[in-house]
C-alpha cells in the first residue's frame, strides 16, 4: 500500500466521522436521484437499474416517514406532516411509474426540492 492510498483512507475515515445527519441525508438523496436519472436516460436496457433506484428511493422515503411520525422527532409539526405527505405521494407515484402510467419527473422534482432545503439549512449554519 502506498502513501497516497494511506492518505486517502485516513481522510475518508475523518470525513465520514464529521458528516452531519443533514449532510448524510443530502448525500443519500443526491445519489439516489442521480441513479434514477442516469438509468432513465440510458434507455430500456437499464430498466433493472431504474427499478433498483426507484426501490431505494421508496425505502428512503419510508424511512423518512417513519422518522417524522416519531413523536420525539424535533422537526416542527407542520414540516413533519409535509414530509409524511410527500412520502405517501412518492410511494403511490412510484407504483404508477413502474406500471408506465406516470412519468419520473415528479419524483425527481421532490428529491431536488428536498436537496435545496437541506443545502439551504447547511448554508445557514
N, C-alpha and C positions, 0 to 999 in steps of 0.2 A: 504494500500500500504506500503510495507516495504522499508527499506533504500536501499537495493540492486536495487529494481525497480526504485526508485527515482534517484539513481546514474546513472543507465543505461539510463534513459530518458534524464537526463542532459547532459551526454556525447554524446548521439546520436544527440541531437539538436546542440551541439557545433561542432561535426564532420561534420554535414550537412552544417553548415554555413561557414566552412572553406574549403570546397571542391572546387576545381578549375573546370573550364569548361572542361579542358582536363581530369581531374580525373572523372568527371561525364560521359564524353564520353567513357572513358575506362571501367568504371563500367557497363554502359548500354550494350556496345558491348560484354563484357565478359559474362554478364548474359544471353543475347540472344543466344550467341554461345553455352553456357552450356546447355540451354534448347533445342536447336536444336540437339546437340549431344546426350543428355540424352534420348530424345524422340525417336530418330532414333535407339538407342541401345535397347530400350525397346520393339521393335517389332511392329507388325501390330496393336496390341490393343492400342498403344499410337499414332496412326495416327492423331487423332484430336489435340493432344498436339503438334505434329510436324507441322501441318498446322498452328496452332496459333503462334508457334515460328517463322515459316517462314514468316508469315504475319507481325509479329512485326519487323523482320529483314528488310522486304521490306519498312515498314514505316520509320524505322531508316534511311535507305539509301535514301529514298525520301527526308527526312528532310535534310540529308547531301547535297544532290544535290541542293535543294533549297537554302541552306545556301551558298554553294560555287558559285552559279550562281549570287548571290547578288554582284553588283559592289563595294559595301562598304566592302566586305569581305577582311580581312587583310592578308590572305594567299597569297603566290606567285602564279602568274597566272598559271604556269606550274603545280603546285600541285593541284590547283583548278580544272584544266582540267582533271587531272588524277583521282581525286575523283569523278568527274562527270561521267567519262567513267566507273569507277567501279560501280557506282550507276546504270547506264544503264545495265551493264552486270548482276548485281545482280537481277534486275527486270526480265530480259529475262531468265536467268538461273533458277530462282525460278519457273517460269512457266513450264519449261521443267522438273524440279524435280517433281513438283506436277502432271505432266502428265506421270511421270515414264519413261521419255525419257533421263534423265540425273541423275548424282549422286550428293550427297550433298557435297562431298569433296571440290570442288572449292569455294563454299560459305564459308565453314569453314576456308579454307586457306586464303581467302581475309580478313575475320574478324581477323584471327590470325596475319596477316601481319600488319593490322592497329593497333592492340594491341601492337605489337612490336614497331611500330613507335611512338605510344603515350607513351609507357613506356620509350623509349629512350629519348624523349623530356622531360619527367618528371625527368629523371636522370640527364639531363644537367642543370637543374635549380638549 
